[in-house]
Amino acid sequence: MKRTLSRGMLLTAVTSLAVTLSACGGSDEGSESSASGSSSSSSSSAAESSAMPMSDGPFGEACSQVPTEGEGSVEGMSDDPVATAASNNPILSTLVQAVTAAELGDTLNSAQDITVLAPANPAFEAVPADALQGLLADKAALTTVLTHHVIPGRLSPEDLAGTHTTLNNDEVTIEGSGEDFSIAMDGTVVGMEASVICGNVQTANATVYVIDQVLKPAGM
C-alpha cells in the first residue's frame, strides 16, 4: 500500500511538472510572438511615415506675408489668372507695376499652364533705383526680363530643379529639392543668389514661386 501510494504521488508530481513547464513555454512563445508583432508593426509604421509625400500646399517663410483671406490669399489667388492674382497680393505690387509697364498682363492671364518665378517687392528694392527706373522705362528690355521669369508648363516642386527654357526663349537653371530651391548669383541682376521664399502657390493658369531676387537674362 505504501509502495503504491509513493508511485502515485511520483506520477502526479511528474505530470504536474510537465504541465507547468508546458505552460511556461507557451507563455514565452506568446510574449516573443507579441514582441515580434509589435516590432513589425512599429517598423511598418515608421516606413509608412517616411514614405509620406510632402504637403501639396505652399511652402516657404514668406508665405506668412500672404494675406490669409480675400482675393490676395492663397485660396483667393487660386481662381484668378496669374497677373490678376498677383495684383491682389501686396508682396508682389512692384512686379505688377512692371508687368503693367510692359503691357504683359493680358499675355500672362491668357497663357495656359505656366510657371512664374515672381520677384517679391524686396527683390526690386535691391536693384539700384536708377537702374530700376531705367528698366521700367524701357519696354523692350523690361519685356525681356519679365518673360525670363516665366516657364511654359506647371512645374511642381518635384520638377522645379533643372534647366528650363523660358518664354524669352533662353534658359534658367534652378537647383535644390524638397522646399529649398535657389538660382545661382550669376543669374540675378544684383549678383546675389536667388531663393524661393514662398513656393507652389496656385493660380487659375499658373504655379507661382515667389523669389527674393530679380533674375537676369543671358546677355544683359
C-alpha positions in Angstrom: 0.0 0.0 0.0 2.8 2.4 0.9 4.7 1.4 -2.3 1.6 2.1 -4.5 0.9 5.5 -2.8 4.5 6.5 -3.4 4.3 5.7 -7.1 1.0 7.5 -7.4 2.5 10.6 -5.8 5.5 10.5 -8.1 3.3 10.2 -11.1 1.2 13.1 -10.0 4.3 15.2 -9.4 5.8 14.4 -12.8 2.6 15.2 -14.6 2.2 18.4 -12.7 5.8 19.4 -13.6 5.2 18.7 -17.3 2.1 20.8 -17.3 3.9 23.6 -15.6 6.8 23.5 -18.0 4.4 23.4 -20.9 2.5 26.4 -19.7 5.7 28.4 -19.1 6.9 27.6 -22.6 3.6 28.7 -24.2 3.8 32.0 -22.2 7.3 32.7 -23.5 6.4 31.9 -27.1 3.3 34.2 -26.8 5.5 37.0 -25.4 8.0 36.6 -28.2 5.3 36.5 -30.8 3.7 39.6 -29.3 7.0 41.4 -29.2 7.8 40.4 -32.7 4.4 41.6 -33.9 4.8 44.9 -32.0 8.3 45.4 -33.6 7.0 44.6 -37.0 4.1 47.0 -36.6 6.4 49.7 -35.4 8.8 49.2 -38.3 5.8 49.2 -40.7 4.5 52.5 -39.2 8.0 54.1 -39.4 8.3 53.0 -43.1 4.9 54.4 -43.9 5.7 57.7 -42.1 9.0 58.1 -44.0 7.2 57.4 -47.3 4.5 60.1 -46.7 4.6 62.7 -49.5 5.4 66.3 -48.9 2.4 68.7 -48.5 0.9 69.8 -51.8 0.3 73.3 -50.4 2.6 76.5 -50.5 5.9 76.4 -48.6 8.5 78.9 -47.5 9.0 81.6 -44.9 7.5 84.4 -46.9 4.2 82.6 -47.2 3.3 84.1 -43.8 3.2 87.5 -45.5 0.5 86.4 -47.9 -3.0 87.6 -46.8 -5.0 84.9 -45.0 -8.2 85.9 -46.6 -9.6 87.8 -49.6 -8.5 87.8 -53.3 -4.8 88.1 -52.3 -4.9 85.0 -50.1 -3.7 81.6 -51.3 -7.3 80.5 -51.7 -8.3 83.7 -53.4 -5.5 83.6 -55.9 -6.3 80.1 -57.0 -9.3 81.0 -59.1 -7.8 84.1 -60.8 -5.4 84.1 -63.8 -1.8 84.9 -62.7 -1.5 88.6 -63.4 -4.8 89.3 -61.8 -4.0 87.1 -58.8 -0.6 88.9 -58.4 -2.3 92.3 -58.4 -4.3 91.3 -55.3 -1.2 90.2 -53.4 0.7 93.0 -51.6 4.1 91.3 -51.7 4.0 91.4 -55.5 3.0 95.0 -56.1 6.2 96.1 -57.8 6.1 93.1 -60.1 2.6 94.0 -61.0 3.8 97.6 -61.8 6.5 96.1 -64.1 4.0 93.8 -65.8 1.7 96.7 -66.4 4.5 98.9 -67.8 5.4 96.1 -70.2 1.8 95.5 -71.1 2.1 91.8 -70.4 -1.0 91.4 -68.2 -3.2 90.0 -70.9 -0.4 87.8 -72.2 0.1 86.2 -68.8 -3.6 85.9 -68.0 -4.3 84.2 -71.2 -1.4 81.8 -71.1 -2.2 78.2 -70.3 -0.2 76.2 -67.7 2.8 78.3 -66.9 5.3 78.6 -64.0 6.1 82.1 -62.8 9.2 82.9 -60.8 7.8 86.0 -59.2 10.2 88.5 -57.6 8.8 89.9 -54.3 9.0 93.6 -53.6 12.3 93.4 -51.7 13.9 91.8 -54.8 13.1 95.0 -56.8 14.3 97.2 -53.9 17.7 95.5 -54.1 18.1 96.8 -57.6 19.7 100.3 -57.7 17.0 102.9 -58.1 18.3 104.5 -61.3 18.7 101.0 -62.9 15.2 100.0 -61.9 13.7 103.2 -63.2 15.6 102.8 -66.4 14.3 99.3 -66.8 10.7 100.3 -66.1 11.0 103.0 -68.8 12.4 100.6 -71.4 9.5 98.4 -72.6 11.6 96.1 -74.7 14.2 95.4 -72.0 11.5 95.1 -69.4 9.7 92.5 -71.5 12.9 90.5 -71.9 13.5 90.5 -68.2 9.9 89.6 -67.2 9.5 86.8 -69.8 12.7 85.3 -68.5 10.8 84.7 -65.3 8.1 82.6 -67.0 8.5 78.9 -67.9 6.0 77.1 -70.1 4.1 74.3 -68.2 3.2 74.0 -64.5 6.2 72.8 -62.5 5.6 71.0 -59.3 8.2 71.2 -56.5 9.4 67.7 -57.6 10.0 69.0 -61.2 11.4 72.5 -60.3 15.1 71.7 -60.2 16.8 71.6 -63.5 17.4 73.8 -66.6 14.2 75.2 -68.2 13.5 77.2 -71.3 11.7 80.4 -70.6 9.2 82.5 -72.6 12.1 84.7 -73.5 13.5 81.6 -75.3 16.5 81.5 -73.1 17.3 79.2 -70.1 17.1 79.4 -66.3 18.7 76.9 -64.0 17.2 76.1 -60.6 18.9 73.9 -58.0 17.6 72.2 -54.9 14.9 69.9 -53.8 12.0 69.5 -51.3 11.3 73.0 -50.1 14.8 74.5 -50.7 15.5 75.9 -54.2 17.9 78.5 -55.5 19.3 80.2 -58.6 23.0 81.0 -58.8 24.2 84.5 -58.3 25.3 84.9 -61.9 21.7 84.5 -62.9 20.4 87.6 -61.0 20.5 91.3 -61.6 22.4 92.3 -58.4 24.7 89.2 -58.3 23.2 87.6 -55.3 21.9 84.0 -55.1 18.1 83.9 -55.5 16.0 81.7 -53.3 12.4 80.6 -53.4 10.7 82.2 -50.4 7.1 81.1 -51.0 6.6 78.3 -53.4 3.9 76.2 -55.1 1.2 78.9 -55.0 -1.5 78.1 -57.4 -3.5 80.4 -59.7 -6.1 79.6 -62.3 -3.4 79.2 -65.0 0.0 79.1 -63.3 2.1 77.8 -60.5 3.9 80.6 -58.8 7.3 80.5 -56.9 8.0 83.8 -55.2 11.7 84.6 -55.2 13.9 87.1 -53.4 15.9 88.4 -56.4 15.2 89.7 -59.9 16.7 87.3 -62.5 19.0 88.4 -65.3 18.5 87.1 -68.8 21.7 86.0 -70.6 23.4 88.8 -72.4 22.1 91.6 -70.1 
